[in-house]
Amino acid sequence: MRLAAVAAISALVLAGAARADDKPSYGPPPKWVEVADIPAPPTDDQAPSTQVLLDDNQSLHDATGSTFYNRRIVKVLKSEGLQGGSRTVTWDPIRDKVTLHTLTIVRDGQRIDLLKHGEDVLVLRRETNLERAALDGRMTASIQIKDLRVGDVIDWAYTYEHREALLGGRTSDFERMGWSGVAGRYRARLLWPEGTPLTWRMTTAFPQPKIGKAGKLNELVVDVTNVRTPKPPVGAPLRYQRVGMLEATTYSGWDDVSRRMAPLYAKASELSADSPLRAEIAAIAAASADPKVRAFKALQLVEDKTRYLFLGMGEGGYKPASVDETWARRFGDCKGKTVLLLTLLRELGVEAEPVLVSTTGGDGLDERVPSAAVFNHVIVRARVGGKSYWLDGTRSGDLGDLDSLRPPPFRWALPLRAAGASLEEIVQTPLSRPDNEALIRLDASAGLDKPAVLTMTMTLRGDAGLALNRAIRTTPRADMERGLKQQFSASNSWMTIDKVDFEVTPEGVSKLILTGSADLDWRMNDDVGAREFRFPGSGSGKASTFPRREPGPNADAPYATAFPAYSVATAEVVLPNKGQGYSVKGSTFSGRVGNREVVETAELKDGVARFVDSARSVGRELPVDQAEEANKLLRRLSGEAQIIRAPKGS
């Protein structure tokens, strides 16, 4: 669908849902807000171009939802700070109400009002993710600050009310220390009445809150001055990088989230008696009685016969479209595709349930406070023969069978059940076959001073193979060939690619075969009196190592590593005269490097010089006390050149 058509859908849907809250209101802060004075600038001999004087965040949570007050006062210290001369606030017009309180410049003790009850406020419905097939219907109010000068103090404050009626008014709060340099004052203040089940949790380096009363309300307060933002440890898993944060929630537990969302999917997956989808179900059922075959065919139907389009307007952020609606329009977001897949599996006799996941924040999810807001995706867990299979209808082009699907990298999943459920870990295991196999074969048997015949084969499995397969099916072949030739020539100028071929197996394994010639630069080594060929790039000593950390919070956290991962690279050179008198030099190693199993070999056999590099990850994290030893090994291995030495006189 073209973007114009997508925008038209957005306009139609929102036209029926619009209300007064599609524009901000103007007025003073709520009475429960404690309005602060403007602090004096903090002492900071390394101050950035704009200096935070006040970062004030106050919120009120009850059984109906939450109200958030935000005020930020900054001083422009350098001309570079003038680039931040605008203020914006974004909200959902169905679930949120925004009130703008203040936008002023303080100059020479005088306050200059820029808000003027909305005179210069531009309100837009900006669909910022149209190119990614996503519509959320959110509104943005934007104000450009006129006549901003170095030395000005900008005072900006607003409140937004959030009501999530679909989930019974449950809500959450998230506060984070995040600014450059030293802030004059930082305050986080949470209020809630008796009977509201608010729980909270802070991460490392967040100041200790004080708990008390503000009239009849419970109060949590952090109020600190002249404070810097804590810096997360470089290279650490995500859960250790959440420093200087406070989370709060009115959900009673993960089971509360599960229980409240489960009925939405149960209702949406009700299939009408005359649904056209029943013909598709019958065709799958007739094709096989094997539940694994049925489940995989159902997944392929959802992937291949419905396209992805996120519809997050109004209740669409959490409420899925009905199965018949999704099938009729042949598009849906993760919620709609999940409902479609759930219905197919149920009708085909396969046990299945929806599960919430986070595609970006899964690590450490079990350590966070329960909230629906921490999830951004929903998939299906099917069970066949006592084994769980994780099925994602938003993917496309999956081939093979159910057992060829790997568990997704989301770490934790929350099943949606009427009785509620707890988080469950999505277990991944080391790969048994390489995801990436590269074989370069150079036939130099015709002589050292002639171009070698080049054949390069790249075998891709898993998501990498799926991506190549998708590119093959969607990109004109001439464009693919041109792009690949340019890509390889940019980093391998000693190779000339004449032809590019592709293969895709029924199991989804993709192969890329490049043929051409290579200029092998045989150079004289005067120390030994013989010519040598050194593989370009080998022995450079450049290795991707674990970075050293500065002192700070969670400095002893492990390092995050790619997992699961498995790659094998082989280079072969067919030598003249069946390799007589030739020798090879290179790294010969087999063992652990960090949390990878590494094998490197260099050999000459049957007239062929062969160099193999293999690396297989066996864990997703490396303890910090093992990083330096791993770095030493990585540097040593990367310093070993791959060399073929010819006989003297060749």
GUKOL-197680 format. One line per field, with one value per residue (C-alpha): residue number from 1; residue in one letter; x, y, z. Coordinates in steps of 0.05 Angstrom, whole numbers, padded with zeros to 5 digits. Layout:
! residues N
seq: c(NUM	...);
type: c(a	...);
x: c(X	...);
y: c(Y	...);
z: c(Z	...);
END
This chain:
! residues 650
seq: c(1	2	3	4	5	6	7	8	9	10	11	12	13	14	15	16	17	18	19	20	21	22	23	24	25	26	27	28	29	30	31	32	33	34	35	36	37	38	39	40	41	42	43	44	45	46	47	48	49	50	51	52	53	54	55	56	57	58	59	60	61	62	63	64	65	66	67	68	69	70	71	72	73	74	75	76	77	78	79	80	81	82	83	84	85	86	87	88	89	90	91	92	93	94	95	96	97	98	99	100	101	102	103	104	105	106	107	108	109	110	111	112	113	114	115	116	117	118	119	120	121	122	123	124	125	126	127	128	129	130	131	132	133	134	135	136	137	138	139	140	141	142	143	144	145	146	147	148	149	150	151	152	153	154	155	156	157	158	159	160	161	162	163	164	165	166	167	168	169	170	171	172	173	174	175	176	177	178	179	180	181	182	183	184	185	186	187	188	189	190	191	192	193	194	195	196	197	198	199	200	201	202	203	204	205	206	207	208	209	210	211	212	213	214	215	216	217	218	219	220	221	222	223	224	225	226	227	228	229	230	231	232	233	234	235	236	237	238	239	240	241	242	243	244	245	246	247	248	249	250	251	252	253	254	255	256	257	258	259	260	261	262	263	264	265	266	267	268	269	270	271	272	273	274	275	276	277	278	279	280	281	282	283	284	285	286	287	288	289	290	291	292	293	294	295	296	297	298	299	300	301	302	303	304	305	306	307	308	309	310	311	312	313	314	315	316	317	318	319	320	321	322	323	324	325	326	327	328	329	330	331	332	333	334	335	336	337	338	339	340	341	342	343	344	345	346	347	348	349	350	351	352	353	354	355	356	357	358	359	360	361	362	363	364	365	366	367	368	369	370	371	372	373	374	375	376	377	378	379	380	381	382	383	384	385	386	387	388	389	390	391	392	393	394	395	396	397	398	399	400	401	402	403	404	405	406	407	408	409	410	411	412	413	414	415	416	417	418	419	420	421	422	423	424	425	426	427	428	429	430	431	432	433	434	435	436	437	438	439	440	441	442	443	444	445	446	447	448	449	450	451	452	453	454	455	456	457	458	459	460	461	462	463	464	465	466	467	468	469	470	471	472	473	474	475	476	477	478	479	480	481	482	483	484	485	486	487	488	489	490	491	492	493	494	495	496	497	498	499	500	501	502	503	504	505	506	507	508	509	510	511	512	513	514	515	516	517	518	519	520	521	522	523	524	525	526	527	528	529	530	531	532	533	534	535	536	537	538	539	540	541	542	543	544	545	546	547	548	549	550	551	552	553	554	555	556	557	558	559	560	561	562	563	564	565	566	567	568	569	570	571	572	573	574	575	576	577	578	579	580	581	582	583	584	585	586	587	588	589	590	591	592	593	594	595	596	597	598	599	600	601	602	603	604	605	606	607	608	609	610	611	612	613	614	615	616	617	618	619	620	621	622	623	624	625	626	627	628	629	630	631	632	633	634	635	636	637	638	639	640	641	642	643	644	645	646	647	648	649	650);
type: c(m	r	l	a	a	v	a	a	i	s	a	l	v	l	a	g	a	a	r	a	d	d	k	p	s	y	g	p	p	p	k	w	v	e	v	a	d	i	p	a	p	p	t	d	d	q	a	p	s	t	q	v	l	l	d	d	n	q	s	l	h	d	a	t	g	s	t	f	y	n	r	r	i	v	k	v	l	k	s	e	g	l	q	g	g	s	r	t	v	t	w	d	p	i	r	d	k	v	t	l	h	t	l	t	i	v	r	d	g	q	r	i	d	l	l	k	h	g	e	d	v	l	v	l	r	r	e	t	n	l	e	r	a	a	l	d	g	r	m	t	a	s	i	q	i	k	d	l	r	v	g	d	v	i	d	w	a	y	t	y	e	h	r	e	a	l	l	g	g	r	t	s	d	f	e	r	m	g	w	s	g	v	a	g	r	y	r	a	r	l	l	w	p	e	g	t	p	l	t	w	r	m	t	t	a	f	p	q	p	k	i	g	k	a	g	k	l	n	e	l	v	v	d	v	t	n	v	r	t	p	k	p	p	v	g	a	p	l	r	y	q	r	v	g	m	l	e	a	t	t	y	s	g	w	d	d	v	s	r	r	m	a	p	l	y	a	k	a	s	e	l	s	a	d	s	p	l	r	a	e	i	a	a	i	a	a	a	s	a	d	p	k	v	r	a	f	k	a	l	q	l	v	e	d	k	t	r	y	l	f	l	g	m	g	e	g	g	y	k	p	a	s	v	d	e	t	w	a	r	r	f	g	d	c	k	g	k	t	v	l	l	l	t	l	l	r	e	l	g	v	e	a	e	p	v	l	v	s	t	t	g	g	d	g	l	d	e	r	v	p	s	a	a	v	f	n	h	v	i	v	r	a	r	v	g	g	k	s	y	w	l	d	g	t	r	s	g	d	l	g	d	l	d	s	l	r	p	p	p	f	r	w	a	l	p	l	r	a	a	g	a	s	l	e	e	i	v	q	t	p	l	s	r	p	d	n	e	a	l	i	r	l	d	a	s	a	g	l	d	k	p	a	v	l	t	m	t	m	t	l	r	g	d	a	g	l	a	l	n	r	a	i	r	t	t	p	r	a	d	m	e	r	g	l	k	q	q	f	s	a	s	n	s	w	m	t	i	d	k	v	d	f	e	v	t	p	e	g	v	s	k	l	i	l	t	g	s	a	d	l	d	w	r	m	n	d	d	v	g	a	r	e	f	r	f	p	g	s	g	s	g	k	a	s	t	f	p	r	r	e	p	g	p	n	a	d	a	p	y	a	t	a	f	p	a	y	s	v	a	t	a	e	v	v	l	p	n	k	g	q	g	y	s	v	k	g	s	t	f	s	g	r	v	g	n	r	e	v	v	e	t	a	e	l	k	d	g	v	a	r	f	v	d	s	a	r	s	v	g	r	e	l	p	v	d	q	a	e	e	a	n	k	l	l	r	r	l	s	g	e	a	q	i	i	r	a	p	k	g	s);
x: c(00000	00027	00039	-00016	-00066	-00040	-00048	-00119	-00136	-00107	-00149	-00213	-00202	-00183	-00240	-00289	-00249	-00230	-00250	-00231	-00165	-00135	-00111	-00075	-00108	-00075	-00074	-00038	-00011	-00057	-00064	-00025	00037	00091	00117	00191	00231	00283	00349	00414	00460	00503	00578	00605	00673	00657	00586	00555	00523	00458	00456	00399	00377	00315	00289	00223	00177	00115	00058	-00008	-00033	-00101	-00150	-00169	-00100	-00043	-00027	00045	00074	00139	00180	00250	00289	00354	00403	00436	00511	00540	00517	00512	00455	00412	00399	00352	00305	00239	00195	00146	00099	00065	00002	-00053	-00117	-00161	-00126	-00088	-00103	-00047	-00045	00011	00029	00091	00140	00179	00247	00279	00327	00358	00307	00248	00200	00180	00117	00122	00060	00008	-00049	-00029	-00020	00045	00032	00030	-00011	00003	-00018	00050	00053	00128	00131	00092	00152	00152	00078	00057	00000	-00010	-00053	-00012	-00014	00045	00045	00107	00131	00190	00225	00234	00292	00331	00399	00460	00449	00373	00338	00281	00225	00180	00124	00064	00019	-00012	-00066	-00066	-00127	-00124	-00197	-00185	-00139	-00180	-00142	-00077	-00016	00058	00111	00183	00233	00305	00364	00385	00422	00491	00537	00512	00438	00422	00362	00329	00263	00219	00155	00101	00033	-00021	-00082	-00094	-00123	-00084	-00035	00027	00093	00161	00232	00296	00358	00431	00454	00385	00381	00345	00273	00237	00168	00117	00051	00027	-00040	-00082	-00037	00022	00086	00152	00204	00275	00301	00375	00419	00483	00478	00507	00474	00503	00538	00521	00577	00602	00589	00544	00478	00417	00395	00460	00454	00389	00423	00393	00321	00257	00197	00128	00064	-00008	-00010	-00011	00035	00051	-00010	-00052	-00025	-00038	-00108	-00130	-00105	-00126	-00200	-00182	-00150	-00203	-00258	-00220	-00207	-00280	-00291	-00358	-00396	-00393	-00322	-00283	-00224	-00257	-00240	-00166	-00171	-00204	-00149	-00094	-00131	-00140	-00066	-00041	-00063	00005	-00002	00069	00054	-00013	00019	00074	00025	-00018	00043	00060	-00011	-00009	00060	00047	-00026	-00031	00016	00039	00008	00008	-00056	-00046	-00100	-00145	-00151	-00110	-00047	-00072	-00136	-00129	-00174	-00221	-00198	-00251	-00232	-00158	-00171	-00220	-00172	-00111	-00068	-00055	-00005	00026	-00039	-00082	-00035	-00029	-00105	-00108	-00055	-00088	-00154	-00123	-00086	-00147	-00190	-00135	-00130	-00063	-00055	-00033	-00035	-00014	00048	00074	00148	00195	00237	00286	00283	00277	00341	00325	00251	00240	00273	00226	00159	00099	00069	00037	00078	00144	00120	00119	00103	00059	00071	00042	00068	00043	00053	00060	00083	00100	00148	00139	00145	00147	00111	00114	00063	00097	00156	00154	00183	00196	00213	00227	00185	00165	00228	00272	00245	00291	00268	00266	00317	00267	00289	00222	00149	00084	00028	-00041	-00089	-00157	-00129	-00066	00006	00077	00137	00170	00240	00250	00309	00360	00416	00482	00477	00494	00506	00538	00493	00546	00593	00641	00686	00736	00770	00827	00854	00926	00950	00964	01022	01039	01039	00971	00903	00873	00804	00758	00697	00665	00606	00568	00517	00468	00420	00371	00349	00409	00387	00315	00338	00377	00319	00272	00321	00325	00249	00238	00298	00311	00367	00409	00405	00425	00485	00507	00502	00540	00595	00604	00602	00656	00701	00700	00732	00766	00798	00843	00781	00742	00671	00644	00581	00533	00487	00436	00407	00352	00337	00267	00292	00306	00382	00407	00470	00507	00559	00607	00656	00711	00786	00835	00903	00947	01005	01064	01120	01193	01213	01287	01299	01282	01296	01226	01160	01100	01026	00995	00919	00898	00877	00906	00956	00934	00929	00862	00812	00744	00759	00721	00728	00758	00710	00715	00695	00621	00556	00555	00627	00635	00577	00592	00601	00545	00564	00527	00488	00473	00524	00565	00608	00660	00706	00750	00801	00832	00887	00900	00975	01019	01056	01008	01038	01108	01158	01104	01091	01038	01040	00981	00947	00934	00889	00831	00800	00757	00765	00719	00654	00667	00695	00748	00783	00837	00877	00929	00949	00976	00945	00939	00966	00915	00932	00874	00860	00798	00770	00711	00677	00616	00587	00567	00539	00510	00553	00627	00646	00686	00746	00754	00753	00827	00850	00801	00829	00900	00880	00840	00899	00947	00902	00889	00963	00976	00981	00958	01017	01034	01108	01129	01192	01256	01263	01187);
y: c(00000	00069	00118	00163	00106	00090	00163	00162	00103	00141	00202	00161	00122	00183	00225	00180	00178	00251	00290	00355	00326	00329	00398	00418	00458	00516	00533	00526	00460	00416	00435	00374	00397	00432	00486	00498	00563	00570	00545	00581	00551	00494	00497	00458	00473	00427	00450	00431	00482	00480	00470	00438	00481	00441	00372	00364	00304	00294	00245	00224	00153	00125	00071	00108	00124	00173	00247	00269	00338	00354	00417	00429	00493	00501	00557	00568	00575	00572	00587	00512	00510	00554	00494	00468	00525	00486	00448	00391	00345	00284	00248	00200	00241	00183	00164	00227	00299	00351	00418	00467	00510	00550	00566	00628	00659	00690	00745	00797	00780	00790	00734	00733	00692	00649	00606	00661	00611	00574	00632	00603	00529	00485	00421	00364	00293	00266	00194	00186	00112	00108	00080	00023	00009	00037	00085	00108	00171	00210	00286	00332	00404	00442	00512	00546	00593	00662	00708	00657	00683	00658	00669	00658	00612	00570	00549	00494	00458	00415	00360	00301	00255	00182	00137	00064	00042	-00020	-00047	-00025	00040	00004	00045	00054	00108	00112	00163	00168	00213	00235	00299	00325	00356	00376	00390	00443	00404	00338	00317	00256	00257	00203	00209	00157	00149	00093	00032	00043	-00017	00023	-00013	00015	-00006	00033	00012	00021	00093	00123	00165	00133	00158	00184	00156	00197	00234	00295	00308	00246	00219	00173	00207	00182	00237	00241	00312	00323	00382	00390	00319	00283	00228	00160	00128	00056	00006	-00001	-00068	-00094	-00131	-00086	-00101	-00072	-00010	00010	00056	00117	00096	00090	00049	00046	00009	-00001	-00071	-00122	-00170	-00201	-00244	-00180	-00158	-00228	-00234	-00165	-00175	-00247	-00232	-00184	-00241	-00292	-00245	-00225	-00298	-00317	-00341	-00329	-00390	-00366	-00338	-00345	-00367	-00434	-00455	-00442	-00482	-00540	-00540	-00544	-00599	-00639	-00633	-00668	-00696	-00682	-00624	-00600	-00596	-00562	-00511	-00493	-00486	-00441	-00398	-00393	-00373	-00315	-00294	-00298	-00279	-00219	-00160	-00122	-00055	-00028	00006	00037	00091	00093	00025	-00005	-00002	-00061	-00086	-00133	-00131	-00190	-00250	-00239	-00166	-00181	-00236	-00192	-00134	-00179	-00136	-00131	-00114	-00164	-00167	-00180	-00231	-00266	-00271	-00298	-00351	-00370	-00381	-00424	-00467	-00476	-00498	-00546	-00578	-00548	-00521	-00448	-00383	-00311	-00286	-00216	-00201	-00142	-00140	-00089	-00093	-00167	-00174	-00164	-00160	-00206	-00154	-00098	-00078	-00111	-00068	-00077	-00018	-00057	-00101	-00080	-00145	-00206	-00275	-00345	-00404	-00470	-00536	-00601	-00665	-00628	-00581	-00506	-00472	-00395	-00370	-00298	-00281	-00215	-00252	-00271	-00325	-00380	-00446	-00516	-00543	-00528	-00558	-00513	-00451	-00424	-00393	-00317	-00274	-00238	-00272	-00269	-00281	-00268	-00317	-00286	-00329	-00317	-00342	-00301	-00323	-00306	-00290	-00350	-00352	-00364	-00412	-00408	-00459	-00457	-00470	-00539	-00515	-00451	-00393	-00366	-00409	-00376	-00415	-00379	-00425	-00397	-00440	-00417	-00481	-00445	-00406	-00353	-00295	-00311	-00292	-00346	-00373	-00350	-00386	-00358	-00393	-00363	-00407	-00371	-00403	-00376	-00303	-00286	-00339	-00314	-00243	-00263	-00305	-00246	-00200	-00250	-00251	-00176	-00145	-00147	-00196	-00144	-00097	-00152	-00171	-00099	-00085	-00147	-00135	-00064	-00086	-00139	-00095	-00040	-00085	-00137	-00099	-00159	-00198	-00188	-00215	-00235	-00274	-00280	-00339	-00354	-00418	-00428	-00498	-00521	-00517	-00443	-00446	-00391	-00395	-00339	-00362	-00312	-00330	-00290	-00282	-00258	-00223	-00261	-00215	-00262	-00220	-00237	-00247	-00230	-00261	-00331	-00321	-00343	-00312	-00310	-00296	-00265	-00264	-00190	-00167	-00226	-00212	-00141	-00147	-00112	-00150	-00134	-00136	-00123	-00048	-00027	00007	00070	00066	00073	00037	-00037	-00034	-00107	-00128	-00182	-00165	-00180	-00223	-00246	-00309	-00356	-00347	-00395	-00378	-00415	-00383	-00427	-00403	-00453	-00442	-00496	-00491	-00503	-00569	-00602	-00560	-00592	-00549	-00502	-00489	-00453	-00411	-00389	-00394	-00464	-00459	-00497	-00474	-00423	-00349	-00315	-00352	-00374	-00440	-00421	-00466	-00440	-00485	-00477	-00538	-00560	-00625	-00656	-00593	-00546	-00495	-00490	-00440	-00448	-00400	-00424	-00389	-00414	-00377	-00419	-00364	-00294	-00263	-00263	-00248	-00184	-00219	-00262	-00204	-00185	-00257	-00261	-00195	-00223	-00284	-00243	-00197	-00256	-00293	-00232	-00220	-00287	-00277	-00330	-00341	-00389	-00395	-00417	-00458	-00419	-00399	-00401);
z: c(00000	-00018	00038	00013	00020	00090	00110	00083	00128	00186	00172	00165	00229	00270	00242	00276	00341	00347	00410	00444	00468	00398	00420	00484	00539	00574	00648	00714	00742	00784	00858	00881	00844	00884	00838	00848	00846	00791	00821	00813	00760	00788	00790	00731	00700	00641	00628	00560	00513	00553	00628	00666	00724	00742	00721	00758	00749	00792	00782	00814	00807	00825	00804	00740	00713	00721	00713	00699	00711	00676	00682	00654	00661	00622	00610	00543	00555	00485	00414	00400	00451	00406	00362	00416	00404	00402	00451	00434	00470	00439	00463	00445	00435	00456	00521	00540	00556	00553	00589	00574	00634	00617	00562	00580	00570	00632	00610	00656	00710	00663	00641	00567	00554	00492	00503	00495	00505	00442	00394	00366	00382	00320	00330	00281	00271	00252	00230	00240	00222	00158	00121	00172	00162	00229	00247	00319	00311	00361	00364	00371	00396	00375	00393	00361	00410	00378	00392	00434	00457	00494	00568	00565	00614	00583	00630	00600	00638	00620	00647	00613	00639	00618	00624	00603	00611	00569	00624	00683	00695	00710	00693	00706	00716	00694	00718	00693	00708	00639	00624	00606	00658	00727	00741	00792	00819	00803	00833	00824	00864	00862	00897	00906	00951	01000	00965	00901	00896	00875	00879	00859	00846	00834	00798	00816	00827	00835	00899	00958	00959	01021	01035	01072	01067	01028	01061	01051	00996	01000	00974	00947	00936	00909	00912	00900	00879	00839	00812	00752	00711	00727	00668	00649	00640	00569	00536	00592	00582	00581	00652	00679	00636	00671	00721	00754	00742	00782	00761	00792	00774	00796	00768	00825	00788	00720	00729	00733	00664	00636	00664	00639	00568	00556	00544	00488	00448	00466	00441	00378	00358	00355	00283	00250	00224	00151	00154	00088	00131	00142	00071	00086	00150	00113	00060	00113	00151	00087	00070	00133	00199	00230	00280	00265	00190	00204	00251	00201	00144	00187	00203	00129	00112	00162	00139	00064	00056	00103	00103	00164	00184	00255	00276	00345	00345	00406	00437	00380	00421	00463	00432	00372	00312	00303	00263	00209	00202	00195	00144	00104	00097	00091	00135	00210	00263	00311	00350	00290	00260	00328	00332	00261	00277	00343	00308	00254	00305	00349	00291	00269	00338	00358	00428	00427	00467	00457	00493	00503	00490	00486	00423	00452	00528	00543	00583	00656	00645	00704	00749	00729	00759	00724	00669	00601	00577	00578	00520	00448	00411	00416	00386	00392	00432	00403	00439	00400	00434	00498	00462	00456	00388	00385	00323	00298	00244	00229	00198	00125	00081	00133	00099	00124	00181	00252	00282	00238	00274	00328	00393	00386	00423	00467	00532	00569	00550	00587	00568	00565	00604	00637	00703	00696	00685	00704	00661	00627	00600	00525	00526	00469	00460	00422	00348	00322	00250	00226	00209	00163	00122	00073	00026	-00018	-00068	-00110	-00166	-00177	-00209	-00275	-00243	-00193	-00242	-00273	-00245	-00201	-00216	-00160	-00132	-00069	-00036	00022	00057	00103	00152	00202	00196	00152	00102	00106	00093	00031	00006	00015	-00022	-00079	-00085	-00080	-00116	-00191	-00204	-00242	-00183	-00134	-00177	-00186	-00112	-00091	-00142	-00117	-00044	-00054	-00097	-00044	00009	-00036	-00093	-00108	-00130	-00194	-00193	-00261	-00243	-00185	-00173	-00119	-00091	-00039	-00012	00009	00081	00074	00068	00021	-00019	-00055	-00107	-00137	-00192	-00224	-00216	-00164	-00167	-00118	-00099	-00091	-00061	-00050	00022	00021	00089	00063	-00011	-00033	-00056	-00009	-00014	00048	00050	00050	00119	00157	00212	00220	00295	00293	00336	00364	00438	00502	00520	00586	00633	00674	00748	00758	00775	00755	00732	00751	00705	00653	00580	00531	00472	00409	00423	00392	00336	00295	00234	00193	00141	00096	00046	-00003	-00055	-00107	-00118	-00180	-00187	-00137	-00081	-00083	-00045	-00018	00056	00097	00159	00201	00267	00294	00355	00386	00451	00487	00474	00523	00514	00443	00419	00368	00319	00271	00226	00171	00129	00062	00036	-00033	-00066	-00032	00021	00068	00124	00169	00221	00262	00321	00359	00418	00478	00523	00519	00574	00595	00667	00673	00704	00642	00592	00595	00582	00524	00497	00498	00459	00409	00397	00389	00341	00299	00293	00260	00185	00135	00089	00032	00016	-00053	-00068	-00080	-00152	-00167);
END
